Amino acid sequence: MNSFELTTLIIASYLLVCLQVTFDGILLWMHGYIWFPCLVLTYAVIRQPAPVAWILCVITGFWIDSLSLNPLGLSILALGLATFGAGRAYRNFAGDRFLSIFAPGFIMGTSFPLAAVTFTAILNQNPLGGWRIAVSILLSGLVTGALSPVFQRVMDIILGSMRFKPVYHTEPREIREISRG
């Protein structure tokens, strides 16, 4: 992990937050959303060290709150809880190849909107509730979990293309002996 990878993840996070806020999410059936910032954080939880995931959590949450009508700090707290849950899910399912990527994405996609709705209710902001919200949160989690392996592969390709690759000498080195007469 170098600073260039962290910078690339921060830029990707900013672009996905802008995509999320600009298009108001891509509506799915039953008003479920694809949470693009959760995909970046899922990648950070799985592939990067823990401080990188927490740095991205704070920065991404601040950008979400700044670019939307959320109270400042609400998304940071919700993403923090979601990142903690996704990290636990990754450690629990580390033996399975598919579940180790799907489960953190699912946890991130469900716990972020669920925590945001809960914190909004605590702040007396009168959030929407009911079975449609529950179904949309579940659908958002399923879609975020299903898109997580695809996003993992794309980010691996992007970050892998920017890594330093050492040059190996394939020809044998000639050993020369100097004979003095």
Steps between C-alpha positions, in 0.01 A plus 500: 500500500649827393371856495425478129248221559339699781477804274343288225243360746417851626449623143284196418301561817441864408389412148259234626355735763443759227338232283278395790390853589465627143270227375335454841606140479386267230152393601431134497176316547330598830719812527819317584822685427842394386727654763814576299702638795437173683675315217821700556484439873440130444813492285694681772378259767601195296821605324653783704625535857249607766618865529436551128141378540442737793658796317274433201203460736549848649578671169215332311251569777601865510453528123159333512385736776644803323340425166158397633253626757621268776607650831879522516645186655199274443653315206839480670343321795287277277797410278711435809251244630465348153880477459533331838230247408651436156842441655353247742313326215819479294689339786216255569468386137870517407511131406234523230602669176158644405356571844813684611420768241118478487442512877690827565323659203163382625572619855625835370200541267245426771654646814588839349140596405360326809735695730424823313124448547551413867718804569255722314217368719708565812554861387119543455530565127196276425646247254282281287425159641301192426530181307600673175804655667594160645468335158699777331780471759511123453502540122777760524707259706451217252597717204802648679611151601455369145694792349784472751695223317474694173619821663781311677626373166481844335689667787760221500560562129522878548731484801702213352571699188645782710733292716874496458618191322868417537703413194642153509803401298423189301840457339770339709768727626838423366766440755832613371825400644796722465818302467820683557809364354 
